[in-house]
């Protein structure tokens, strides 16, 4: 797997962070996994065992070891996966279902999924060991657009698309909106829609359509910002190119604004 941002910035190196967060920032594991390691007594800081995940760490000068092996900053990894329907995003599943990690190969460096894409949905899934970049991608304040192609079991007209853009009230009273909604392929019994969100609330499209008594037959994420799923086959995973990574970063900067 390729990497495009090696190491950390000077600012990241100088500031102090909690021990669990330090392990995550170094690309060793997720913060929750780091907390478990620390509480189990498997992590030392400058030769001393620490059991408090919030123990301050100076990333540039402090020495962290897990099971007596030194932890060094991992090169940053940015991947895109075409997630098949029915695949879950946890590291392991008690029901034995396939997870996104099934497609990365044995011995792959640790990465975490970015944002949400539920089990029944499919399409573009980002994975990375860069926790701060993942947080920016997922942050609703970034207003990074996500594009979905959605098949519903009904005919849809322009009035309903306008209603989606204006806002649909869910069963719990929350109003959810699509930034844009358009017909892709109309039909008498089912319709393909293109829906663009820039908020990314949990199961937002399904909740909007369910509130309108629309059955969702398929839901495919086809783009995140300028990054397009394209011809990547289902279950295949590849590294982002340098140009793709830069384009995503630029889109986040422009969307977030001054």
TORZA-353177 format. One record per residue: x, y, z of N, C-alpha, C in turn. Coordinates in pm, whole numbers, plus 50000, padded with zeros to 5 digits. Example, Ala and Ser with C-alpha at 12.3 -4.5 7.8 and 13.67 -1.06 7.14 Angstrom:
<nodes>
- n_x	n_y	n_z	ca_x	ca_y	ca_z	c_x	c_y	c_z
- 51319	49431	50780	51230	49550	50780	51320	49670	50780
- 51285	49775	50708	51367	49894	50714	51290	50003	50787
</nodes>
This chain:
<nodes>
- n_x	n_y	n_z	ca_x	ca_y	ca_z	c_x	c_y	c_z
- 50084	49882	50000	50000	50000	50000	50088	50124	50000
- 50044	50225	49922	50122	50346	49914	50084	50441	50026
- 50174	50535	50053	50144	50641	50148	50192	50771	50086
- 50127	50880	50128	50156	51006	50063	50195	51116	50162
- 50160	51101	50289	50198	51199	50390	50283	51126	50492
- 50412	51138	50484	50500	51064	50575	50519	51144	50703
- 50509	51073	50817	50535	51135	50945	50427	51233	50985
- 50461	51324	51077	50367	51420	51129	50419	51560	51106
- 50332	51658	51115	50373	51797	51100	50452	51841	51222
- 50522	51954	51209	50600	52005	51321	50512	52039	51439
- 50393	52092	51412	50301	52128	51521	50257	52004	51596
- 50226	51895	51522	50183	51770	51587	50294	51714	51675
- 50419	51727	51630	50529	51672	51705	50552	51747	51837
- 50526	51877	51837	50558	51959	51954	50453	51950	52063
- 50327	51931	52027	50225	51936	52130	50214	51803	52205
- 50157	51809	52325	50140	51690	52407	49997	51640	52393
- 49983	51508	52385	49851	51446	52371	49843	51330	52469
- 49721	51280	52492	49704	51165	52578	49766	51040	52517
- 49805	50945	52602	49876	50825	52557	49793	50744	52455
- 49663	50727	52482	49579	50651	52388	49571	50722	52254
- 49556	50852	52259	49549	50927	52135	49683	50923	52061
- 49792	50923	52136	49924	50916	52075	49939	50788	51993
- 49896	50674	52050	49904	50548	51977	49820	50551	51849
- 49704	50617	51856	49620	50629	51739	49685	50721	51635
- 49739	50834	51679	49802	50927	51587	49926	50868	51522
- 49994	50780	51593	50112	50714	51536	50074	50604	51437
- 49943	50577	51426	49897	50478	51330	49909	50335	51379
- 49920	50318	51512	49940	50182	51565	49806	50108	51576
- 49703	50176	51623	49571	50114	51641	49470	50225	51664
- 49343	50187	51681	49241	50286	51712	49256	50332	51857
- 49194	50445	51890	49204	50497	52027	49139	50401	52127
- 49026	50339	52090	48961	50245	52182	49049	50123	52205
- 49114	50074	52098	49206	49961	52114	49325	50000	52201
- 49373	50124	52184	49486	50172	52265	49449	50178	52412
- 49328	50219	52442	49284	50227	52581	49285	50088	52645
- 49243	49987	52569	49245	49850	52621	49387	49803	52649
- 49479	49833	52556	49619	49794	52574	49678	49861	52698
- 49650	49988	52714	49705	50064	52827	49651	50009	52959
- 49523	49989	52968	49461	49940	53092	49504	49797	53124
- 49546	49723	53021	49595	49586	53042	49741	49584	53085
- 49803	49701	53094	49942	49708	53138	50043	49670	53032
- 50005	49680	52905	50094	49639	52796	50172	49755	52733
- 50149	49876	52786	50211	49995	52726	50303	50063	52827
- 50424	50095	52782	50516	50171	52867	50548	50303	52799
- 50572	50404	52883	50612	50536	52837	50746	50569	52899
- 50848	50582	52817	50985	50607	52863	51028	50503	52967
- 50989	50375	52938	51030	50264	53023	50943	50236	53142
- 50839	50317	53165	50750	50300	53281	50611	50262	53234
- 50555	50154	53294	50420	50113	53257	50321	50222	53296
- 50229	50250	53207	50123	50348	53234	49987	50283	53209
- 49895	50304	53303	49761	50248	53288	49655	50356	53268
- 49697	50481	53262	49603	50590	53239	49611	50632	53092
- 49503	50612	53016	49504	50647	52873	49528	50795	52848
- 49506	50880	52951	49523	51024	52933	49661	51074	52976
- 49752	50983	53009	49888	51023	53044	49947	51109	52932
- 49998	51231	52964	50049	51320	52859	50173	51262	52790
- 50178	51279	52658	50289	51227	52578	50339	51338	52487
- 50471	51351	52480	50535	51440	52384	50577	51355	52265
- 50507	51369	52154	50526	51279	52040	50667	51283	51983
- 50735	51397	51996	50866	51410	51934	50977	51343	52015
- 50961	51345	52149	51074	51299	52231	51044	51179	52320
- 50918	51152	52351	50887	51040	52440	50894	50906	52366
- 50926	50801	52441	50939	50667	52384	50822	50580	52431
- 50745	50530	52338	50630	50445	52369	50660	50303	52321
- 50629	50206	52410	50645	50066	52372	50517	49990	52404
- 50485	49895	52317	50373	49803	52340	50431	49663	52339
- 50409	49592	52449	50466	49457	52463	50616	49458	52436
- 50684	49562	52487	50830	49579	52481	50883	49609	52341
- 50791	49636	52247	50834	49674	52113	50806	49822	52091
- 50905	49895	52041	50891	50039	52021	50786	50070	51915
- 50708	50174	51941	50606	50219	51848	50658	50343	51776
- 50666	50335	51647	50713	50448	51567	50600	50494	51475
- 50611	50617	51432	50507	50674	51346	50496	50595	51217
- 50375	50548	51188	50351	50476	51063	50330	50577	50950
- 50374	50541	50831	50344	50624	50715	50192	50631	50698
- 50144	50746	50656	50000	50765	50641	49948	50684	50522
- 49835	50619	50544	49773	50533	50443	49632	50584	50415
- 49600	50598	50286	49467	50645	50245	49415	50549	50138
- 49307	50477	50171	49255	50373	50083	49110	50401	50045
- 49069	50350	49930	48928	50348	49894	48888	50204	49863
- 48771	50166	49912	48717	50032	49895	48579	50043	49835
- 48546	49953	49742	48410	49941	49694	48342	49836	49782
- 48271	49882	49885	48212	49791	49983	48089	49722	49925
- 48089	49589	49925	47969	49517	49881	47857	49529	49985
- 47737	49509	49939	47622	49508	50029	47634	49391	50126
- 47594	49413	50252	47594	49308	50352	47723	49297	50430
- 47823	49378	50394	47952	49376	50464	47950	49479	50577
- 47995	49438	50696	47997	49528	50811	48135	49590	50825
- 48144	49696	50906	48269	49772	50913	48346	49750	51042
- 48303	49658	51126	48377	49629	51248	48498	49542	51216
- 48595	49543	51309	48717	49463	51289	48685	49314	51291
- 48588	49275	51373	48544	49135	51377	48395	49134	51406
- 48327	49030	51365	48182	49024	51380	48144	48893	51448
- 48065	48904	51556	48029	48786	51633	47938	48692	51556
- 47874	48742	51449	47785	48659	51367	47859	48595	51249
- 47988	48623	51237	48067	48562	51131	48048	48623	50994
- 47990	48744	50989	47970	48809	50860	48102	48870	50809
- 48109	48890	50678	48227	48955	50620	48237	49098	50671
- 48360	49143	50695	48384	49281	50734	48471	49346	50627
- 48483	49479	50631	48566	49549	50533	48711	49501	50539
- 48753	49452	50656	48891	49407	50671	48918	49276	50595
- 48809	49207	50557	48826	49084	50478	48887	49113	50342
- 48878	49238	50297	48923	49273	50163	49061	49339	50161
- 49124	49354	50278	49252	49424	50285	49371	49329	50276
- 49350	49203	50303	49460	49108	50296	49529	49091	50429
- 49584	48973	50453	49653	48942	50579	49779	49028	50591
- 49805	49074	50713	49926	49150	50740	49920	49295	50699
- 49800	49344	50658	49788	49484	50620	49804	49574	50742
- 49863	49693	50727	49872	49787	50839	49734	49824	50890
- 49729	49868	51015	49601	49908	51074	49546	50031	51004
- 49417	50023	50967	49344	50138	50916	49203	50131	50974
- 49135	50245	50974	48998	50250	51027	48907	50308	50920
- 48780	50262	50917	48684	50320	50823	48658	50467	50855
- 48632	50546	50751	48605	50688	50766	48455	50711	50753
- 48393	50769	50854	48251	50800	50847	48164	50676	50852
- 48043	50689	50795	47944	50582	50805	47907	50528	50668
- 47877	50400	50664	47812	50335	50550	47757	50204	50604
- 47625	50197	50623	47568	50085	50696	47577	49954	50618
- 47547	49845	50686	47564	49710	50631	47487	49692	50500
- 47367	49747	50491	47284	49727	50373	47323	49816	50257
- 47411	49914	50281	47453	50006	50175	47584	49958	50114
- 47616	50012	49999	47736	49968	49927	47807	50088	49865
- 47925	50060	49810	47994	50165	49737	48118	50217	49806
- 48150	50343	49779	48277	50403	49817	48293	50413	49969
- 48400	50350	50019	48434	50352	50161	48580	50391	50172
- 48609	50494	50249	48746	50535	50274	48797	50469	50400
- 48926	50435	50401	48992	50380	50519	49128	50448	50533
- 49169	50473	50657	49297	50542	50678	49348	50515	50819
- 49479	50539	50840	49534	50540	50975	49562	50683	51021
- 49514	50779	50945	49529	50921	50978	49400	50967	51046
- 49397	50961	51179	49273	50985	51254	49224	51129	51239
- 49314	51225	51231	49270	51364	51218	49210	51390	51080
- 49267	51333	50977	49213	51347	50842	49074	51283	50836
- 49060	51165	50897	48930	51097	50899	48825	51183	50969
- 48864	51249	51078	48770	51333	51151	48725	51451	51067
- 48817	51508	50989	48779	51621	50902	48684	51576	50792
- 48710	51458	50734	48620	51406	50630	48478	51388	50685
- 48468	51338	50809	48339	51303	50868	48267	51421	50931
- 48338	51528	50963	48281	51641	51036	48173	51710	50953
- 48048	51717	51003	47942	51787	50928	47979	51932	50898
- 48061	51994	50983	48100	52134	50960	48186	52151	50836
- 48247	52043	50788	48328	52051	50667	48239	52064	50543
- 48115	52012	50551	48019	52018	50440	48074	51955	50312
- 48150	51848	50329	48201	51775	50213	48087	51693	50154
- 48063	51709	50026	47949	51642	49963	47973	51493	49947
- 47869	51414	49973	47869	51271	49945	47755	51243	49847
- 47787	51172	49740	47690	51147	49634	47646	51001	49636
- 47514	50979	49629	47457	50845	49635	47364	50821	49517
- 47366	50699	49465	47266	50654	49370	47174	50559	49445
- 47045	50590	49443	46949	50519	49527	46833	50469	49442
- 46805	50340	49452	46690	50282	49384	46577	50267	49484
- 46461	50324	49451	46344	50315	49539	46233	50240	49466
- 46148	50174	49543	46042	50091	49485	45916	50169	49458
- 45927	50279	49384	45810	50361	49352	45847	50458	49240
- 45744	50511	49174	45767	50620	49080	45787	50749	49159
- 45875	50834	49111	45908	50959	49180	45893	51075	49083
- 45833	51183	49129	45819	51301	49043	45900	51417	49101
- 45901	51527	49028	45979	51644	49068	45929	51703	49199
- 45801	51689	49228	45747	51742	49354	45813	51675	49474
- 45832	51544	49462	45896	51474	49574	46042	51514	49587
- 46112	51532	49473	46251	51575	49479	46262	51713	49545
- 46169	51800	49513	46169	51933	49576	46145	51922	49726
- 46059	51827	49764	46032	51804	49906	46158	51757	49978
- 46237	51670	49914	46362	51623	49973	46460	51738	49993
- 46465	51828	49896	46556	51942	49908	46507	52040	50015
- 46377	52055	50028	46320	52146	50127	46333	52090	50268
- 46312	51959	50282	46322	51894	50413	46205	51803	50441
- 46234	51684	50490	46132	51585	50524	46138	51558	50674
- 46023	51563	50738	46016	51541	50883	46008	51391	50911
- 46098	51339	50996	46100	51198	51031	46002	51170	51143
- 45988	51043	51180	45891	51003	51283	45922	51067	51418
- 46050	51100	51442	46084	51163	51571	46085	51316	51563
- 46036	51370	51451	46024	51515	51439	46144	51586	51381
- 46253	51513	51353	46371	51575	51295	46348	51602	51147
- 46393	51718	51099	46381	51753	50958	46514	51727	50889
- 46512	51641	50787	46632	51604	50713	46621	51652	50569
- 46731	51704	50516	46731	51761	50381	46841	51701	50296
- 46815	51694	50167	46919	51663	50069	46967	51795	50011
- 47097	51806	49991	47146	51928	49926	47097	51934	49782
- 47104	51819	49713	47049	51809	49578	46985	51672	49562
- 46882	51666	49479	46816	51538	49448	46767	51546	49305
- 46795	51441	49227	46757	51442	49087	46722	51301	49042
- 46644	51292	48934	46610	51164	48873	46728	51115	48790
- 46766	50990	48810	46866	50928	48725	46801	50841	48619
- 46709	50756	48662	46642	50664	48570	46500	50642	48621
- 46404	50715	48566	46265	50699	48613	46205	50567	48566
- 46105	50523	48639	46036	50400	48602	45897	50398	48662
- 45815	50309	48611	45676	50301	48660	45668	50239	48798
- 45757	50141	48825	45751	50070	48952	45872	50095	49042
- 45983	50137	48985	46098	50174	49067	46177	50283	48995
- 46253	50358	49072	46323	50476	49021	46462	50484	49080
- 46559	50522	48995	46694	50552	49045	46707	50702	49064
- 46753	50740	49183	46773	50881	49217	46921	50908	49242
- 46963	51031	49219	47094	51076	49266	47069	51175	49378
- 47123	51144	49496	47103	51227	49614	47239	51270	49666
- 47254	51399	49690	47380	51454	49740	47355	51514	49878
- 47435	51471	49975	47428	51522	50112	47555	51599	50143
- 47544	51696	50233	47666	51762	50282	47666	51772	50435
- 47580	51687	50499	47575	51682	50645	47617	51545	50698
- 47566	51439	50639	47607	51304	50677	47553	51257	50810
- 47425	51283	50838	47365	51232	50961	47341	51082	50947
- 47330	51014	51061	47320	50868	51062	47199	50820	50982
- 47224	50734	50882	47119	50673	50799	47024	50778	50742
- 47079	50892	50703	46996	51007	50665	46905	50977	50546
- 46958	50919	50441	46877	50894	50322	46768	50793	50352
- 46803	50685	50420	46702	50582	50451	46591	50641	50539
- 46628	50724	50634	46527	50783	50723	46436	50878	50648
- 46493	50956	50555	46411	51047	50474	46311	50969	50389
- 46359	50866	50323	46272	50790	50234	46170	50705	50310
- 46214	50648	50422	46119	50570	50505	46007	50659	50557
- 46041	50784	50592	45938	50878	50641	45837	50911	50532
- 45877	50889	50406	45787	50915	50293	45728	50786	50236
- 45741	50677	50313	45690	50546	50272	45751	50498	50140
- 45879	50531	50121	45952	50487	50004	46043	50370	50043
- 46029	50257	49975	46115	50142	50001	46249	50161	49930
- 46358	50148	50006	46492	50159	49948	46536	50020	49901
- 46555	50004	49771	46598	49876	49715	46750	49865	49711
- 46817	49972	49674	46964	49975	49674	47008	50116	49709
- 47122	50124	49778	47180	50253	49811	47331	50242	49792
- 47384	50317	49695	47524	50306	49656	47590	50443	49668
- 47695	50453	49750	47772	50578	49753	47869	50575	49636
- 47862	50677	49550	47944	50678	49429	48053	50785	49433
- 48048	50877	49528	48152	50981	49536	48156	51041	49674
- 48277	51081	49714	48298	51163	49835	48376	51285	49788
- 48310	51402	49790	48373	51521	49734	48409	51494	49589
- 48532	51526	49548	48574	51502	49409	48618	51359	49382
- 48624	51275	49486	48670	51138	49469	48554	51050	49420
- 48571	50989	49303	48465	50911	49240	48499	50762	49247
- 48398	50680	49278	48417	50535	49285	48465	50479	49152
- 48408	50528	49044	48452	50488	48910	48435	50340	48885
- 48535	50278	48825	48527	50138	48783	48586	50040	48884
- 48613	50087	49004	48665	49996	49106	48563	49886	49132
- 48604	49760	49117	48511	49647	49129	48469	49626	49274
- 48354	49565	49293	48306	49535	49428	48408	49449	49502
- 48436	49487	49625	48530	49413	49707	48675	49449	49682
- 48703	49534	49583	48840	49574	49557	48876	49699	49635
- 49005	49708	49668	49056	49819	49749	49184	49869	49685
- 49205	50000	49683	49329	50055	49631	49365	50182	49707
- 49492	50221	49698	49537	50346	49759	49493	50465	49675
- 49463	50575	49741	49436	50698	49668	49565	50744	49600
- 49550	50804	49484	49666	50864	49419	49698	50996	49488
- 49819	51048	49470	49851	51179	49529	49755	51288	49484
- 49715	51287	49356	49622	51388	49306	49485	51376	49372
- 49438	51252	49395	49309	51232	49461	49312	51282	49604
- 49421	51253	49675	49434	51299	49814	49436	51452	49820
- 49512	51515	49731	49518	51661	49730	49383	51722	49696
- 49311	51662	49600	49181	51714	49562	49081	51707	49679
- 49085	51596	49754	48998	51584	49871	49033	51690	49976
- 49162	51707	50002	49204	51807	50100	49161	51947	50057
- 49177	51977	49929	49138	52109	49879	48987	52129	49889
- 48910	52024	49860	48764	52034	49870	48720	52060	50013
- 48785	51995	50109	48751	52018	50250	48783	52160	50290
- 48898	52212	50242	48938	52348	50274	48837	52449	50219
- 48796	52428	50093	48704	52521	50029	48566	52513	50092
- 48520	52391	50126	48387	52376	50186	48382	52435	50326
- 48491	52415	50403	48493	52465	50540	48496	52617	50541
- 48563	52677	50441	48565	52823	50432	48655	52885	50538
- 48661	53020	50540	48749	53089	50635	48692	53080	50776
</nodes>
